[in-house]
Amino acid sequence: MSDLTARAERPTTIQRRSVAFRDVELRAVPDGTGGSTLTFTGYATVYDIGYEMSDWLGGFTEVMRAGAATKTLNEGADVPFLINHGGLTLARTKSGTLRLADDTTGLHTEAGLDPRNNAVQDLQSAMERGDVDEMSLAFWITRQQWSPDYDQRDILEINLNKGDVSVVNYGANPNTAGAQMNARDLAERAARLPEDEQRALYERLAARFAPAAEETPAQAGGDLDFYLAQAAVIGL
């Protein structure tokens, strides 16, 4: 049986968690010159509600605790507002066009968007049609706490600087939307396992990724690093 205490190490890679729209609104606001801007409001994450996650050791519950973003916001985190964690920045805390605030519900987001921007027009259309209905948060974990049985992780503090808040196509279940471990992190954790557990992990991954079921991992020409990389891609 795998030693779950390996989970105690704090992740060093950027994390992404997504939630269904919560109190989201996109509205036109007069700009004082006869025109208007678009203001997006909503919650990029919701606090104190558990959701299911999984890593290479199996499933567990994760909870983002209230106040997790307070410190990083007080330190002036530079955070952009994006679509699907990429593309042109549509608003930004540094410019004052994005305002983030911790409250009892979660991380409240208010972004002033330029309606002349084609990406903003596309976002407005997609929201009006109901084609996008989730938000996502990209961050680093700076403080966490595990239950004694390592079955629940509480995220106590995060760093948002150079992360982002995004409207996304998919991802209400963080287990399948961006909460994936990268190959290097996965390989480093695997390297700390006892030899027998490394072999068991190797065989498990090889069974999934070997080119043909009748081939052994050696015959398939695969190695542990390759299978770990494949696992990281799909968030296994």
Residue pairs with C-beta under 8 A, 6 or more apart in sequence:
2 57
2 58
2 193
2 197
3 193
3 197
4 57
4 149
4 150
4 151
5 150
6 57
6 189
6 192
6 193
7 55
7 57
7 60
7 146
7 150
7 153
8 146
8 150
9 189
10 141
10 142
10 143
10 144
11 140
11 141
11 181
11 185
12 140
12 185
13 140
13 181
13 182
13 184
13 185
14 138
14 139
14 140
14 163
15 138
15 139
15 140
15 141
15 179
16 85
16 136
16 137
16 138
16 139
16 171
16 174
16 177
16 178
16 179
17 45
17 51
17 62
17 64
17 136
17 137
17 139
17 174
17 178
17 179
18 134
18 135
18 136
18 137
18 168
18 170
18 171
18 172
18 173
18 174
18 177
18 178
19 43
19 44
19 45
19 46
19 106
19 134
19 135
19 136
19 172
20 133
20 134
20 172
21 42
21 133
21 134
21 135
22 42
22 43
22 46
22 105
22 106
22 135
23 41
23 42
23 43
23 105
24 40
24 41
24 42
24 43
24 127
24 133
24 135
25 39
25 40
25 41
25 42
26 38
26 39
26 40
26 113
26 123
26 124
26 127
27 38
27 39
27 41
28 36
28 37
28 38
28 39
28 115
29 36
29 37
29 38
29 39
29 112
30 36
31 37
36 115
37 112
37 113
37 114
37 115
38 112
38 113
38 114
38 115
38 120
38 124
39 110
39 111
39 112
39 113
40 81
40 91
40 109
40 110
40 111
40 113
40 167
41 108
41 109
41 110
41 111
42 108
42 109
42 135
43 105
43 106
43 107
43 108
43 109
43 135
44 100
44 106
44 107
44 109
44 135
44 136
44 137
44 165
44 166
45 64
45 69
45 106
45 107
45 135
45 137
46 64
46 105
46 106
47 64
47 65
47 66
47 67
47 68
47 104
47 105
47 106
48 63
48 64
48 65
48 66
49 63
49 64
50 61
50 62
50 63
50 152
51 61
51 62
51 63
51 173
51 174
51 175
52 59
52 60
52 61
52 62
52 173
52 175
53 59
53 60
53 61
53 62
53 153
53 174
53 175
53 179
54 60
54 175
54 235
54 236
55 181
56 181
56 186
56 189
56 190
56 201
56 231
56 236
60 150
60 151
60 152
60 153
61 151
61 152
61 153
62 152
62 153
62 154
62 155
62 174
63 152
63 153
63 154
63 155
64 106
64 155
64 158
65 154
65 155
65 156
66 102
66 104
67 102
68 102
68 155
68 156
68 157
68 158
69 100
69 102
69 107
69 139
69 158
69 160
70 102
71 142
71 157
72 142
72 157
72 158
72 159
72 160
72 161
73 100
73 101
73 102
73 160
75 161
76 93
77 93
77 100
77 159
77 160
77 161
77 163
78 92
78 93
78 94
78 161
78 162
79 92
79 93
79 98
79 100
79 160
79 161
79 162
79 163
79 164
79 165
80 89
80 90
80 91
80 92
80 93
80 98
80 164
80 165
81 89
81 90
81 91
81 92
81 97
81 98
81 109
81 111
81 113
81 164
81 165
81 166
82 89
82 90
82 164
82 165
82 166
82 167
83 90
83 119
83 122
83 123
83 166
83 167
83 168
84 166
84 167
84 168
84 169
85 136
85 138
85 164
85 166
85 168
85 178
87 119
88 117
88 119
90 111
90 113
90 114
90 117
90 119
90 120
90 123
91 97
91 98
91 111
91 112
91 113
92 98
93 99
93 100
97 111
97 112
97 113
98 109
98 110
98 111
98 112
98 165
99 109
99 110
99 111
100 107
100 108
100 109
100 110
100 160
100 165
101 107
101 108
101 110
102 108
107 137
107 165
109 135
109 165
111 165
113 120
113 123
114 120
115 121
115 124
123 132
123 167
126 132
127 133
127 167
131 169
132 167
132 168
132 169
134 167
134 168
134 169
134 170
134 171
134 172
134 177
135 165
135 166
135 167
135 168
136 165
136 166
136 167
136 168
136 171
136 177
136 178
137 160
137 163
137 164
137 165
137 166
138 163
138 164
138 165
138 166
138 178
139 158
139 159
139 160
139 163
140 158
140 159
140 163
141 155
141 157
141 158
141 159
142 157
142 158
142 159
143 155
143 156
143 157
144 153
144 154
144 155
144 156
145 153
145 154
145 156
146 152
146 153
146 154
147 153
168 177
168 178
170 176
170 177
171 177
171 178
175 235
176 235
179 235
180 232
180 233
180 234
180 235
181 232
181 235
182 232
183 225
183 228
183 229
183 231
183 232
183 233
185 232
186 228
186 231
186 232
187 224
187 225
187 228
187 229
190 198
190 201
190 224
190 228
191 198
193 201
198 224
201 224
202 217
202 224
202 227
203 217
205 224
205 227
205 228
205 230
205 231
205 236
206 216
206 217
206 220
206 222
206 227
207 213
208 227
208 230
208 231
208 236
209 222
209 226
209 227
209 230
209 231
210 216
210 217
210 220
210 222
211 220
212 220
217 223
217 227
230 236
